Amino acid sequence: MGFWKSLFSGSDSSTASKMTPGEGYAMEGAGDRTGNGSRIFFSTERDIDLYELEELCDAVGWSRRPLRKVKKAIEHSFLVVSMWDVRGTQRRLVGFARATSDHAFNATIWDVVVHPDFQGKGLGKALMKYAIKKLRSEDISNITLFADPQVVDFYRGINFIADPEGIKGMFWYPD
């Protein structure tokens, strides 16, 4: 469980710098390594432009969902994390994740998305580490998620395990 120790033993000082209270942290130059001043910020603020979130989801090929339901899902989530590429005074939503919880023991992470232009740079891992750290700071000890087959290896790479201890998930869908 080296991942868990590294996650909670402190921040990676080579990439993390403090932001204003409530804003999480920033990764200098993470979005653009050409040195043009791009910075990646993580935030737990829920005031997200739903059209911008829809554009992000479109960019990765997700099917559209009714915005009223997306808004409701965000409002009723235990944790919402957004990831922003900031260049000067311009900011762009490039990542998103949310979690539901029983507020005591369990949380489930949903809707993890990183813009294709920002994939393969460690930002998805950073987004997940940030979300897990926030959940652990609320004393949540059991964190689950559902992953499409094409991203299972990504989650395995950050020490999520499929089917722990033989537990089988079950689903009910309306006819």
N, C-alpha and C positions, 0 to 999 in steps of 0.2 A: 504493500500500500504506500509506496514512495510518493505517489501523486498527492495523496491526502496530506502527508507530512509537509511536502513542498508548498502546498496550497495554504496551509495555516501556520507555517513557521515564519511568515513575513512576506513582504512584497519583493518582487524582482527589481532591485534598485536601478538596474541598467535601463529599464523601460518605463518604470512607473514614476509619476510625479504627482504631488497632491494638487487637488483642485479646490474650488470653493466648497464649503459644506453642502452636503446633499448631492454633489455632482459625481462622486466616485473618484476615478483617477484618469490620467491621460497617458498615452503612449506617444512619446516624441517620435515623429518621422515614421510611424508605423504604417500609415496609409500610403506614403509615397517616399521611397528611399532615395529620391533624387535630390533631396535637400531644399525643396522649395517652401519649407515651413509648414507642411501639412502635419496635423496632429490628430490622434484618435482619442476621443473622450468617451467615457462610459457614464451613463446617468441612470438614476432610478426615478426621475421625474415622469409622471404619467401623461403630461400634456404633450402628446405626440400628434402631429398632423396625420390624420387617417389616410389622406390621399397620398402623402409621402410614404407611409407604411405600405399602402397598396402598390405603389410603384416599385418598392423594394421587393415585395412578394412576387410581382409580375416579372421582375428581372431574373428570378431564379426558377420561373415557370410554375409557380403555385397557381391553382385555380382560384378565381375570385370568390370572396365571401362577402355577404352583405355587410356594409360598413356599420350599420346599427348593431349587428351582432359582434363585430370586431370591437366596437366601442364598449359594449357591455362586457365582453370577455376581459378587456383591459381593466375596466372599472372594478371587476370582481376578482381580479388576480391578487394573489398575496404579494408577488414581486413582479415588477416590470423593469427590464433593463434594455436601454437603447445604446447604440454605439454610433458615434458621429465622427465624420471626417471634417476637420475644421481647417480652413485655409484663410488666413486673414480674418475678415468679418463674415465670411460665408461658411455655413455648416450644412452638411448633407447626411441624412440617415443612411448608414451603411450596414447596420446590424441590429438585431432585435431578438429578445427572448422574454418569456414570462413564465411564472410558476403559480400553481394553485397549491393550497395547503390546508391542513387541519389546524394549523397554528400551534401545534404541539410536537408531533412526531414526524409527520410525513409531508413531502412536497413532491409535485410532479412538474417537470419542466416541459413547456410547450412552445411551439412556434419559433424555434431557433432558426434564424435566417441571417446570412451574410451575403452582401452583394457580390456577384461574380468577380468584379474588378478588385475586390479585397480578399478573395479567397486565396488560400495557399501561402499566406503571410503570417500565420499564427494567430490571426485575429479571432477566428472561431473558437480556438482554444482559450484565448484570453477572455472572450465573452463568457464562455462556460465557467472558467475559473472564477470570474467576478461574480456570476450568479450563484455559484456554489458557496463562495465565501460569504455572500450576503445571507443566504439561507442558513448556513452554519452559525452565523452571528446571531440568528434568531433561535438557536438551539434546535434546529431541525436536523435530525440524525439519519433519516431515511429519505434519500433523494432518488426519484425514478424519472424515466422519460420513455417515450415511444419513438422509435427511429425507423424511418424507411430503410429498406434493404441496402440502398446505395450509400447510406451514411453510417451504417453500423460500425464499420472499421474506424471511422473518425472518433466515435464515442468510445470504442475499445481503446483507442490511443490515449484517451484521458481517463482510463481505468474504470469505465462503466463496464459491467459484466452482464452478459445476457443470461437470463433465467437463473438468478442466484439461488442456491440451495433447492433447486428443483421446483421453484414456485412457477406456476403457469398462469399467465394472464388470460382473462376471459373477457369477451366483449359482447355487448348486446347492441344491435342496430335495429332501427325501425324498418318494417317491411316496406 
